[in-house]
Amino acid sequence: MAEVSIKVEISGGIYPLKVDANDEESIKEAVNLINSKIAEFEKNYVIKDKKDVLAMVMIQLVSYLYKKLNASEKELSDLKQLLNDVERMLKQHQSDISNIEN
């Protein structure tokens, strides 16, 4: 995959990155989200140190990601259980048909 060089701005700082070309758009969206959250925290709280704002944004975003990850893992587990139940029922149905034929 092709790498591209981009520069992103977060909280007034410019950061050069080399990213996969396919990831460029999602990285820019992530940067926009981070900057939006920074602006939200700066508007709602009196925080003098940018590091504190960045830490608060990081905690909020990472906790959101963990919440989504846990929900996805539970959904996957539920789907696996459903698939196992369907497989068990099909095997039982196949066994019932075999018993009828004999």
Secondary structure, 3 states (H helix, E strand, C coil): CCEEEEEEEECCEEEEEEEEHHHHHHHHHHHHHHHHHHHHHHHHCCCCCHHHHHHHHHHHHHHHHHHHHHHHHHHHHHHHHHHHHHHHHHHHHHHHHHHHHC
